[in-house]
Amino acid sequence: MKNFNERLRELREDKNLTQTQLAKELLIDQRSLSFYELGKYEPNLETLKRMACFFDVSSDYLLGLTNNKKPN
């Protein structure tokens, strides 16, 4: 299964967004997003929730705990 940083990058690329564009949508700076995608840092709970809502996926999917994008 893919891990968080791989899922985040894949979801961003699927929407054809740059890191700067996505960071703006998530109310974070681009540097933080870059570190998330590189696997250097993990987001706090609020940022994780915003990501799940923005991409319309479950937090479990983002975290690599399931391959199901939507919760049951």
C-alpha positions, -999 to 999 in steps of 0.1 A, spaced: 0 0 0 11 35 -7 20 58 22 8 93 30 33 113 10 28 92 -21 -10 94 -18 -9 132 -13 13 138 -44 -8 114 -65 -40 132 -55 -25 166 -62 -12 155 -96 -45 139 -105 -61 174 -101 -33 190 -121 -24 213 -93 10 227 -84 22 226 -49 17 263 -46 -20 260 -58 -28 232 -34 -10 249 -5 -32 279 -11 -64 258 -11 -53 241 22 -43 273 39 -7 262 44 26 273 29 41 256 -1 72 246 18 51 226 43 33 208 14 67 200 -2 79 185 31 47 164 33 52 151 -2 88 143 6 78 124 37 99 147 59 68 159 80 33 149 85 3 173 88 -15 182 119 -51 169 124 -67 201 110 -46 201 79 -53 163 74 -90 170 76 -88 198 50 -69 175 27 -95 147 30 -123 172 24 -106 189 -5 -98 156 -23 -131 140 -11 -113 109 3 -112 94 38 -84 102 61 -76 65 63 -70 65 25 -47 95 28 -28 78 56 -24 46 36 -45 25 60 -69 14 32 -71 15 -6 -108 26 -4 -110 63 -12 -144 66 5 -153 55 40 -179 27 43 
